[in-house]
Amino acid sequence: MPQLTATPASALADEPVHIRVTGLPPFQVVTLKASLKDDKGDLFQSKAFYRANEAGEVDLEQAPALGGDYVGVHPMGLFWSLKPEKAFWRLLKHDVLNTPFWVTLDVYDSICSQYSAIIQPSASQVVQRWFSGPGVQRKQIREGRVRGALFLPPGEGPFLGVIDLFGAIGGLVEFRASLLAARGFAVLALAYFDYEDLPEELLEVDLEYFEEAANLLLAHPKIQRPGIGVISMCKGAEIALAMACYLKQAVAIVCINGFTAVMGVPLRYKDLVVTPIRPEMERVQVHASGALSYCHCYGDPRDKLNGQSVLPVEKAQSRLLFIVGEDDEFIRSKLYAEQAMDRLRSHGRSHGRVLVYPSAGHLIDPPYAPLCFASRVRGLPRPFLWGGDPAAHAAAQEHAWGEIQKFFRQHLIQNRSKL
């Protein structure tokens, strides 16, 4: 009888799983399938076809997938190739503390190109994918104007403090913050619109709100001073870069596929008002799937007409890490990152770095999260196109996650030693 093993059976979502099938006839062709239901009960599935070796074994760390949702040697391919049954649905973990994603792994002793409840697997195993580790604490934040959730690692600290900002999705997104807390960081997942009593729509960016959040984090007794890091994506990356330019508290900034100019709505800080580049909606493109690509709608930051909207990165005292997916279909993120680096160099500054990932899309998440090529955004009638090739995007996520943690550990600790 075939046996399917997956170790570890319970692990953090950013940890790899070793999948192996034994007890097969020599050179048997099999189907391996993964499935999970998200917190709302929506189904995601993936499959790949393998051939056993002469010993009747398939080891995903060595054996290439011959077909299915990916080809080649990809030990975690069944995880990052998961696709939603519901079109344009993004896999997001909401309950990050109390429940994992339960992923069912099945092996079938033939080619199963269609999903069917009639055909029974010859072996199965369920693995748990957690978004927080033992001892991680979550504290709801409702202090002053600040709304969010603070994740603290176990222990007395002090811990390196990080603010986590997402983009157009709005609300409070916690899965990245909780995973970073499991890796030893104290992380404030910060909402800034469409959450509780915050504005339902983002009509302007008030940088004093983010300054208040940074001060709140630094005032916590378990946070290492004098500065914090910010991890950010999309619109959140624009805000994080503005924090680097105008706030002394932010000393290490990670911008994932974001703008380097104020875009869409004004940015306000005390008496300063930065007017935005207005998107040119007539440049939107419709993908064959029906999703909309907005990457040509946003103005070039090098255009002199947009000069008043470009963020003065040369004024930033913080370290900057730009993470770019070259197949980003929402923002021309490589163009924006290159413009920021050119501006730094022209002022004799060298505190920025760019990591460019070929064929990676917009939504670069922690490792092994499935590529979301396109998805719906709350309140909008048509789905957004995010881009990305599944295998290349997966490789980018895995590499970037390690680089982000190294970046924070190096520059937040270094900042403390300078003080």
N, C-alpha and C positions, 0 to 999 in steps of 0.2 A: 504493500500500500504506500502511495506517495505521502511524504511528510513535508509540511511547509513550516519553516521557522523564520521568525523575524525578531532580531535582537538589537537593542533592548525593546521589550514589549511595551514599556512605558518610559517616555523620555520627553524632554523639552522639544518644542516644534522646530527649533533650529539645529537639532542633533540628527545625524544620519542614522538610518536603520539598515542593518545587514539582512538581506532577504535571501533565503536559500531553499531549494526544493531537492529532496533526496528520495530514493526508492522508486525512481522511474525506470521504465525499460530503456536500454541504451538507445540514444539518438531519437527518443520520443519528442515530437513537437507538442508543445503545451501553450496554453493561454494563461497568463497571469493578469488578474484584475484587481483593482483597488476601488473602494467605494466608501463614501462618508455622507452623513447628513449634517448640514450646518445647524446653528442654534435655532433657526426657524423651520427646520425640517426639510429643507431643499436638498436634493440629491446631487452629488458630484461623483463622476466615475472616470476610470481610465483603464486601458488594457494594453498589453504587449505580447508578442508571440516569440517564444524561445525554443531552441532545440537542446535537449539534454546531451551531455557528453557521454563517452563510452562507459562511464561508471553510473550513468542514470542520474546525474546531478545537474542542477542549474543554479549557479551562484551569480547573483546579479552584480557582484563586484568584478566579475571576470567575463561573464557570458554576454554577448551582444544581443540586443533585441533585433529580430529579423524583420519585424513589421508591427503594425498597431499604431499607437499614438506617438511613438518615437522609434528610432532605430539607433543601433550602436550600443556601446557599453555606458550605461547610465544607472548607477546603483540606486539612485533616488528618483528615477524617471516616473515610476508609478505615482509618486506624490506630486511632482511639479507638473505633470501632464493631466491632472484631474480637470474635468470639464463639467460645467453645469448642465443639468437636464433642462433647466429653465434658461431660455436665451438671455444673454446679456446680464447674467447674474454673477456678482463678485463674491468670492469666498472670504468672509470676514468673521473673526471670532469676537463675540460681544461679552460673553461671560468668561472672563479670562482667569478668574480665581478658582471657581468651584467645579468646573467640568472641562474635560479635554475634548478634542475631536477624536471620535472613535473611528478608526480606519479599518475596514474589513478587507483582508487580503485573501483572495481565492485562487486556486490553481485548477485548471480544466485540462483533461488529457486529450484535447483536440483543439482545432482552431475555432474559436467562438467569436465571430465577427460582430454578432448582434447580442445585445443584453437580453437575457431571458430568464424568467423565474422557473421555467420548466427544467432546464438543464442544471443538474446539481454539481457543485464542485467536488473534486476528489480529495481536496484538503483545504483547510481555511485557518486563518489566525486573525485575531483582532489586536491592533496596537493602539496605544493611547498617545496623543500628541498634545502636550500641555503648554500653556502660554505663561505660566508662572511656576516658580520652584518652591520647595519647602521653606516655610518661614517668611516668604514675601508678604508684606502687609500692604493693603490698599486703604487709603484714607480719602474720603470724599472732601473736596475743597470747595467751600463757599465762604470766602473771606474777602470783605470789601466787594470789589467788582469781580474778583477772580473766580472762575468756575472751572473745575477740572477734577482730576484724581491723581493723588500722589502715591507712587509705589516705592516702598522702602525694602531693601534687602534685609535678611536677618543679621542681627548683631548690633553693636553700639555705634559703629561708624568711627569717625566721620566718613561719609561717602561722597564720591564725585557726583555733583548735581547736574541734571540735564532737563531741559524743557523739550517736549515733543509736540511738533506742530504738523498737522495735515492741511489739506487744501480745500478744494471745491466741495468735498464730501460733507463738510460742516459737521455739527454735532460734536460728540466726544468719542474719540477713537483711542482705544487703550492697548491693543495687542502688542504693539511695538514697545511701548513703555514698560509693560509687564515683563516682556522677554528681557529687556535690558536690565531691569531690576533683578531678574534671576541671574544675570551676569555680573552683579555687584554694583550697579549704578542706582542712585536715587533719582527717579524720573517723574516729572510732573507732566502728565498728559493734559494738555491745555486746550479747552474749547474757546472759540472766539466768535462764533455766530451759530444760530439755529440750535440752541441748547438752553434749556431752563429759561431764565429771564434775560438771556442775551438777545441781541437783535436777531430777528428771524432771517433777515437778509444782510449781507455785508455791503453796506453803503459807503463806508470809509474805514480805513485802518487807523485806529487811535493807538499810537505807539506807547502812550502812557499806560494803557492797559497791560501791555507786555512788560513794561518796566515794573509795574506793580507786582506782576507774577514773578519776575526775577527776584525782586526784593523779598517777596514772601518765601521763595525757595531758599534764598541765602540766610534768612532769619531762622530757619529750622535748625534746631540744635544738632541734628545728625548730618548736616550738609557741610562739606569742606569748603572753606572760603579761600580766596576772595572772589572767585569768578565761577560762572556756570557755562555749560555747553548747551547748544541747541541742535537738535536733529529735526529736519524739516523736509517737506515735499511740496512741489507745485506752488500754490499761492503762499503756503506756509514758508517756503524757501525765500520768497521775496521779503516776507516779514522778518525772517531770521537774519537776512542780509542787512535789512534796515536796522535791526537791533545791533548788529556788529558795527554799523556806521555811527550810530547815535548814542548807544548805551554802553557804559563802561563795565556793566556787570557781565556781559556776554563775551567770553574770551576764546571760545572754540566753537565754530559754526560748521555744520554739515548741511549742505544744500543739495537735495536730490531733485534733479530735473525741474529747476525753478527759474523764475524771472530774476534778472538783475536790474530791472527798472520797475518803477511803480506802474502797475497795469490795471486798467479797468475802473478802479475807484481811488479817490485821493488818499494820501498818507498824511496824517497829522501828528505832530509832536510839539507840544507847547505852542509857540508862536509860528512854527514852521508848518507850511502846507505845501506838499509836493503834488503837482497836478499829474494825472495819469496819462499814459498812452491809451487811447481808446481803440478797442478792437475793431477791425474792419470786417464786419460779419458777411459782407458780400464775397469774401474769399474762402468761406467754409466749403469743404469738399465732402461729398457723400461717398462712402465706401460701398463696395458691393454688398456687404452685410446689412446696409442701411444705417450704420453708425456714422457719426459726423466727425471729420478730422478738422481741428481748429488750428493746426500748427502754423498755417499761413495767415491767420487772422491778426496775429499780434505783431506790432511794428518792430522794425529793426532798431535796436538801441544805438547803433552807430549813425543813424540818420540825424543830421543836425536839428531837424524839426522836433526830435524826441529828446534833445539834450537835457531839458529841464526835468525830465522824468527819470533819468538814469541815476542810480544810487551811487554816492561818492565812496566807492570801496577803498580808495586810497586813504580815507580818513579812519578806516577801521583799525583798531589796535589788536583785534582778535585774529586767530588763525582761521583760515577758510579752507574747506574741502568741498569742491564741487564734484558731484557724482552725476554722470551724464549717460543716458541711453541713446545711442545713435539712431535708433528706430522709433524714437518718441514721436507719436503722431498728435500729441496735444500741444506741445511747446517745442520750438526749435531750441532745445535746451543747450545743445552744443554751441550754437551761435551766441547765446547769452553768456555761457561760462567763458568762452573765448574773449568776448568783449570785456568782461570783468578782469580777466588775466592781462589783457592788453593794457587796460587802464592802470592796473597795479604796476606793470613794468614801466609804463611811461612816467610814473611818479617815483621810480626807483624803489618800489616796494616788492618784497619777495615772500609775503606771508600767505600766499594762496597756492593751491594745488588742484589739479583736475584729474579725475579718473574717468576715462571714456570707455564705454563698453559697446563694442560693435553688436548690432542686431538686438540690443536690449530695448525694451519699451519704456513707457512713462512710469508705470507703477512698480518701482523697484522696492520690494518688501524684504523681510528677513528670509533666510534660506528655506528652500523647498516649498514655499508658497506657490501655488499654480499660477501661471501667467494669466492675467486678466487682459485679454486683447481688446475688449470693448465691454462697456457696462453702462447701465442706467445710473443717472445721478438724480437724487431726490428732487422732485418738483419740476423736472424738465422732461419734455415729451419724447425726445429722441436720445438714444444712447450715444455716449462719447467713445471715440476711437482712441485707444491708448498705445497700440502698437506692440511690437516685439516678436521675436522668434522664440518658441518655447525653450529649446535647449540652450541657446545663447543667453536668454533672459535668466534662466536658472543658474547658469555659471556666473553671471554678473551678480545676482543676489548673494550667492555663497561667498564670493570674493569681497564684495563691498561690505558685507556684515562684519567680517573680520577687520577690514581696514577702518571702519567707523569706530569700533571699540579701541583699536590701537591708537587712533587719532585722539580720542578723548583722554585715554590714559596718559598719553605723552604730554598733551598740551594743557590739560587741567592740572596735572601734577606739577608740570614745569612752571606754570603760572604761580602756583603756591610757593615753589622754591625761590622764585624771583623775589617774591614779597619778603 
